[in-house]
Amino acid sequence: MGGGNGAKAAQKRERNAKNAAAGPKSQLKTNAAAMNIICQTCRATFLSTSRAKALDEHAQNKHNKTLADCFPGFVEQPKK
């Protein structure tokens, strides 16, 4: 008995070819869409998952302002 993996290999090649035809899966567009926190002083963008500490550091170090001055209406998302 032969017990080969020829059929499995052919199926895998077909599946890989189908996935390759769909194009590469890039996070660039997803990441760009998630940049929705904007500093009102310099218009720098930050990911929606940014924490208040990082935004506060930006406000103090870059503009010598407070978090509320640069990011009015910012509400930190609760940790899961």
C-alpha distance (Angstrom), angle and dihedral (degrees) to the residues before:
residue distance angle dihedral
M1 . . .
G2 3.78 . .
G3 3.84 103.6 .
G4 3.82 93.2 -175.7
N5 3.74 130.8 167.8
G6 3.79 96.2 -132.7
A7 3.80 95.1 117.9
K8 3.80 92.2 47.8
A9 3.78 91.3 49.2
A10 3.81 91.8 49.8
Q11 3.80 91.2 49.6
K12 3.79 91.3 49.3
R13 3.82 91.1 49.9
E14 3.81 90.4 51.4
R15 3.83 92.0 48.0
N16 3.82 92.1 48.0
A17 3.81 91.8 48.1
K18 3.81 90.3 51.2
N19 3.81 91.4 49.6
A20 3.80 91.9 46.8
A21 3.81 90.2 52.7
A22 3.80 89.2 57.5
G23 3.79 89.5 62.2
P24 3.77 133.0 -120.8
K25 3.77 118.5 -44.2
S26 3.79 103.8 -124.6
Q27 3.78 127.0 -176.7
L28 3.82 92.3 -157.8
K29 3.81 96.3 93.1
T30 3.80 91.9 42.2
N31 3.80 91.7 49.6
A32 3.80 92.3 47.2
A33 3.80 90.7 52.3
A34 3.82 90.6 50.1
M35 3.83 92.3 56.8
N36 3.78 93.0 96.8
I37 3.81 103.8 132.6
I38 3.80 108.1 91.1
C39 3.79 127.8 -170.2
Q40 3.80 106.2 -128.5
T41 3.81 91.5 -149.5
C42 3.82 103.2 51.7
R43 3.84 100.6 8.1
A44 3.83 91.9 -123.8
T45 3.81 112.2 159.8
F46 3.79 127.6 -133.5
L47 3.80 133.3 -170.4
S48 3.77 116.1 -94.3
T49 3.81 88.1 -118.6
S50 3.82 92.7 61.5
R51 3.79 115.2 128.1
A52 3.79 125.4 -128.7
K53 3.81 91.1 -113.2
A54 3.82 92.8 61.1
L55 3.79 92.6 45.5
D56 3.80 91.6 47.1
E57 3.83 90.2 51.4
H58 3.82 89.5 51.7
A59 3.82 91.7 50.1
Q60 3.81 93.5 48.3
N61 3.80 99.2 40.0
K62 3.80 99.2 40.7
H63 3.79 103.2 32.0
N64 3.83 107.7 12.4
K65 3.81 87.7 -124.7
T66 3.78 136.1 117.7
L67 3.79 129.4 -97.1
A68 3.81 90.2 -106.0
D69 3.82 91.8 53.0
C70 3.80 95.1 53.9
F71 3.80 100.2 30.6
P72 3.82 109.1 31.7
G73 3.76 112.4 -174.8
F74 3.81 94.3 19.1
V75 3.80 112.2 153.5
E76 3.79 117.4 -175.4
Q77 3.79 114.1 -128.1
P78 3.81 113.7 -120.0
K79 3.80 116.3 -108.2
K80 3.77 114.9 -106.4
